[in-house]
Amino acid sequence: MSSTSSAPPWKVRRLPAADGRVFLVTGGNAGIGYFAAEQLSATGATVVLGCRDLARAEVATASIRARVPGARVRTVRLDLADLSSLDAAVESLGERHLDAVVHNAGVALDASRRQVTGDGHELMFGTNHLGHFALTRSLMPLLSAAPAARVVTVGSFAAKSERLDLDDLQSRRDYRPKRAYGRSKLAQMYFGFELERRLRAAGSTVASVVVHPGGALDSLTPSRPPFHVRTAGARWGAAPAAVLLQGKHAGAWPVVRAVLDPAVRGGELWGPRVFGLRGEPRREPVWNHLAEPSVAARLWDASCGLTGAGLNATGWGAVR
């Protein structure tokens, strides 16, 4: 399909078939990642949950299988905070190609004490951004082997009011947890757009799309016991918020559309229809501060240095 105008209306509860395709969802054991995996499993695709905690991942796969008869879903251990483990994690996928990866997994901390990964990176920036940056490099041969693969990066509405400090990407001088989280998600979104620019320059068949879930609350999310149970009290208490916000099942809708809809194009931003906070997915204008290629390029170069993701046999250099 050549344009969104030629595509049939998108129905979030009536997804197109995707038999034979393979999707990897990082952090697919809970929240938006879980619901994206559940919805994608209903298309007939093989869905792999990339999770640090395999026990929790198996609980999630059991939940998906209970709701999606015949679901082709499995798990692989993936620790984005351990950069040295990522090549082995990709090898353990055991696939010849990958049609999409959803960069969803994330760490959000409230504690005032700054924490670091085993590589010495600030934990949220190191996991949310650098981990996915390095993972994409490792996955590029599998993505390139698919006819038209997609890298779908899940940003956050929290990033809209943040700005990167390129001289202090890891909040060494002034650590504030909420700001550090918002900046880590902003870095992810910059990466998604910069990746698309480099893929196009390299003539790649892979596309990079950026999405955000709007305002997605646990209290508005349907129960998926045992890992998420919404009580009657929580449901009634959250009713006023439903005017502007939504549950995480709906927060997954832009993710799923970015993976499946042939009318979606690389370099686009997708989010909820109503004020960017709730509703069915739609394409929205790229936020002004994200449309700064010079910032994205500097972040890319810094990320290469921090992860060691330069020219190597994986083909990552082809998108530089």
Buried (B, 14 or more C-beta within 10 A) or exposed (E): EEEBEEEEEBEBEEBEEBEEBBBBBBBBBBBBBBBBBBBBBBBBBBBBBBBBBBEBBBBBBEBBBEEBEEBBBBBBBBBBBBBEBBBEBBEEBEBEBBBBBBBBBBBBBEEEEBBEBEBEBBBBBBBBBBBBBBBBBBBBBBBBBBEEBBBBBBBBBBBBEBEBEEEEBBBEEEBEBEBBBBBBBBBBBBBBBBBBBBBBEBEBEBBBBBBBBBBBBBBBBEEBEEBBEBEEEBBEEBEEBBEEBBBBBBBBBBBBBBBBBEBBEBBBBBBBBBEBBBBBBBBBEBBEBBEBEEBBBBBBEBBBEBBEBEEEEBBBBBBE
